[in-house]
Amino acid sequence: MTLRVVSLNAWGGKLHAPLMRYLTAVQPDILCLQEVVRTYGAQSDWLEYRDGEHILPQRAHLFEEVRAALPRHDGIFSPTARGELFDGDSTAPSEFGLATFIRSTLPIIGQAVDFVHGNFSTHGWGPHPRGRNAHGVRLYSYDGDFPVTIVQLHGLRDKNGKGDTPARMAQAEALTQLIERLWHRGERLIVCGDLNLLPDSGTFEVLGRLGLVDLVTSRGFTSTRTSFYEKDGRFADYMLVTPNVEVVRFDVVAEPEVSDHCALRLEFR
């Protein structure tokens, strides 16, 4: 029996209806979401993120909605910041970050969350490049009789592009340290998320020290972006595995389009 992992930058739930249909249909065993919104006490379903000319609709209760759509999963929210989203002329304090959903039949036998760049911002979204965290879980598959560690992150965003910087290389080292606190060497390891990196980034050499190999580039995929992304540079999302992860199927999901990022779907044993 295989396990199914889905990783996706949810884009704040901008494409809410197709996103929810897809998550309900795909039924992942482990779901790793980036750019998830959680707004306590908001009366509206939709809010706006405003940063100068950049305005983006945000689904106010996205974490709770995904949790309701996956009732047989345990949900964990790991925020990176608490800032203001707009509801017309008023504002609503909202948290933004990672969400991990794990099928309840997979016990969590280890867990780690920490910042790999910057720190938690409590009063506003913070200056660029903003703080980023990573969340990892060590699970046990009763059906397969093995443990597996799965770590996700949303890599730092630099306004100058996705090229390597000292901050990105420091992020890679911090991520490696977090993984090593949780993962037991020799066991299966999967690392995924919107890394905001180019395929030739030195980050992959750092992660390679753990035996991790990226499935997106090594299997010939040329984009992880949908038609909603209109800029150059079609790589952002990656999924890396150690050699003992038996890949039964891996896809960069082009259809349906549920974000400006493609979902990454892995079935393994």
N, C-alpha and C positions, 0 to 999 in steps of 0.2 A: 504494500500500500504506500502511496506517495503522499507527501505533504506539499501544499501549495502556498507560496509566498507571493504577495503582490506589493510592489512599492510604487508610490505615486505622489507627485507634488499636486495637491488638490486645488491649488490656485485660489485658496480661500472660499472654495465652493461656488465660484462664478458660474460654472456650468452645472448648476445644482441638480436639475432633473435627470440629465443623462448620467451624471456621476452616481446618483443614488441607485438608478436602475442597474448600472454596471456592477456596483459593489454588492448589491443584492443577488445578482445573477451569478457572479464569479465565485462567491462563497469561499474566500481564501481561508486557509488555516491560520495564517499570520498576515496581517495587513499593516504595512508601514506607510503612514501618510505624513507628508510635509505640508507646511503652510495651512495649518488648521486653526480655526478661530473658535474661541469660547468666550461668550459674553454673558456674565451673570446679570440677570434682571432686565435684559433688553426686551422691550415690548415689540419691536419690529423684527421681522425675519431677515431683512436686508439692511446692511449698513454700508458706509463708504469709507475706504481708506483714501486719504488725500495727502499728497506730498507734492506741492507745487502744481504742475500741470498733469501729474500722474494721479489719476483717479481710478479706483478699482472697486467694484462691488464686492462685498464680503458677506458670506452667509453667517449671521450672528451666532447661531447655535449649531454650527456644523459638527462639533464633537458629539453633542447629544443626539443629533440626527443620525449619524453613522452608528452610534451605539445602539439606537433603537432599531436600525435596519439589520444589525447583527446581534440579535438577542442571545445567541449561544456563544458569545465571545466576551472576554474580559477586556475592558478598555483602559488604557493608561495615557494620560495627557501630560506632556512635558513642555511647559511654556519657556520661551526665550525672552519675552518682554510683555509688559502691560502698558498699552497706550490708548489713545483716543481714536475711536471711529465715529463717523458722523451719521446722525439720523436727522436729515434735513438741516436745520439750524442748530440743533442741539448735538451733544456728544455723549458717547457711551464708553466707559472704560472697558477695554477688551484685552484678553490674552491671546497670544499668537505663538504657535510652536509645532511640536511633533505629537502625533497620536499613534499609538500602537495597539492593535486589537488582536487578541490571541484566543483561538478556540478553547473553550473551557475544559475540553478533554486533554489539553496539553498543559501539564502542571508547570508553573514557573519555579524553577529550582535555583535561580540566581538572577540578579538584576543589577544594572548600573546605569546611572544617568549623571552627566556632568557637562560642563561647558568645555568645548574644544577651541573656542575663540571668544575672547571677551567674557562678559559676565551678564547675569540677569539684569535687565533694565526695568525698574519699578515705576518710573515716572516718565513715560514716553518711550518711543521706539528706539531711541538712542542714535548716536552718530554712525555714519557709514565708515568702515564696514561693521555692521551690527553684530552683536553677540550671537553665537551659534552653539547649540548643544548636540549631544548624541545620546541615544537611548539604546540600551542593549538588554536582551533577555536570554537566559539559558533555560531551555525547555527540555522536557523529556517526552519522547514519542513511545507510548506503550506498544502501539502496533509494530513499529520498527525496532523497538528495544534499543534505542540509542538516544543520547543527549545531543542537542544542537544549540549553538549560540547564534543569535541573529542581532545585528547592530545596525541601526539606521541613523542617518544624519542629514541635515540640510546645510551644505557647505556655505561658507561665507561668500557674500556677494560684494564684488569690487566694481565700482562704477567704471573703472578703466578696462574691464574685460575679465576673461577667465584664465589669463596667463598666470604662471607661477609668480608668487611674491613671497617675501619672508614670512608674512602672516599666514599664507596658505601652507607653507612647509611646516611652520610651527603647529598649525592645526592638524596636519598629518601625524606629527609626533604625538600630540595630545590624544588624538583618536587611537593611535596604537597603544598608548599607555592605558586608556580606558578598556580597550579590548582585552589586554593582557590581565587586567584585574578580574575579569569575568570569565573569559574563555579558558578551558582546560586544553592545553596542547595535545594534539592527537585526536581531538573530537572535531565534529563538523563545525564549520564557521561560515557564516554568510554576512556580508556587509553590503548595504544598499542605501539608495537615496538620491536626492538631487545634490550632487557634489559640486556643481557649478565649476567644473574643470574641463580643460581640453584633454583629448585622449593621450597626449604626450606628456602630461603633467608628471612631475617628480613624485607626487603623492602615490602614484601606482608603484613606484619603486619602493617607497617606504612600506606600503601595505604588502608588497611582495615578500618582504622579510618574514611575514607570517604565513607565507604560502598561498596568498590570495591572488586569483587571476580573474580579470573582468570578463564577463560573458558577453557584454554588448559589443565591444570592439573585436574580441577574439573570435566571435561568430559572424563577423562581417556586416553587422548592422551599421548604417550610415547616418542615422538620425534618431534622436529620442524626443523630437518635438512634433507637435501637430500643426495643422494649418492655421491655428490661432496665434502662433508665434511668427512674427513677421520680420524678425531680425536675422542677420547672418549668424552662423555658428549653430549647428544643429545638434550638438552634443551637450548634455547637462547631467543626465541620469545614468547611473551605473549599478551593476550588481556583481559583486565579487564573491568567489567561493574557493574553499580549499579543495585539494584533489580528492579527498574522501567524500565530498558531496557528489553523489551520483545524479547527474542532470538527466532527467527523463524528458523534460521539455522546457524550453526557454523561449519567450517571445517578447519583443518590443511591440506592444499592442497599438496598432495604428487605428483600428476601429473597434468600438465606437470612440469618438473623440470626447473626452470628459474633462479636459483641461488643456492648457497650452503645452503641457508635457504628456508624453505617452506613459501609460502604465507599463511596468516591467513585471512579467509573470514567470515564475519559476515553479516547476514541479520536480521534486527530488526525493531521493531516499538514501 
